[in-house]
């Protein structure tokens, strides 16, 4: 069994009570949906406040908390401004989602391998994309579809800023790993699906936001159809330049508005399941 990551030693076990899982998808046909659990007792970044943990655990929790706070400060220097996005990035413990050997790099602005040839995006890219989804909306995002669960980190961040998140993964090994990584966080509003995200998840549509963690040559038609009017999609996509750029699509009452942003390097969006 894969060792649990630590930072650099085990963190608080306050979130580690066992819990049940619910399934709301038809098994055997179409993607399987699993709610990950009840709302998390996260370890939010607290500035100038004394965390209310027992002293023996406080030292460990405070250490990763300090690293997250430093990461959040760095995100601000990268131009991330949205308070809810910064708060979510400060809450979710990224070191829990990577291999224990990489835990000490978890709060650096770097992408990291998560197995099966896939990578977890660097924090500045995760924050940038989620900020694009939130843009000038007041309050929480509504229902979000994420394509490419990977290790589940971005899904966890999304679950903090959105009312409901459906996250799809085509590789069973990663789908299972994400479920394991997320189990202890008990996020009742996060649903993991095993399936081909290029088809979207029609049962959950329409979505206020769709975010892809893998890049294709085009934006799949299903995503555009499943996006709500007033909704926004952010996906790395190959553009006319021949390189991959972040592409934003806004679905307005008058049609789709596409905006191409900076160049990025994401793993490929693939069809089918593996
Ligand atoms: N958001 C992830 C990043 C994972 S990397 C994280 O926080 O870890 C991108 C993921 O997209 C990979 O796990 C890859 O298997 C997955 N992927 C690629 N094509 C896909 C598809 N058609 N449907 C679902 N997942 C896909």
Boltz pocket constraint, residues with backbone or C-beta under 6 A from the ligand:
constraints:
  - pocket:
      binder: B
      contacts: [[A, 114], [A, 118], [A, 119], [A, 120], [A, 121], [A, 147], [A, 148], [A, 149], [A, 150], [A, 151], [A, 152], [A, 153], [A, 154], [A, 155], [A, 168], [A, 169], [A, 170], [A, 171], [A, 174], [A, 195], [A, 196], [A, 197], [A, 198], [A, 213], [A, 214], [A, 267], [A, 268], [A, 269], [A, 270], [A, 271], [A, 272]]
      max_distance: 6.0
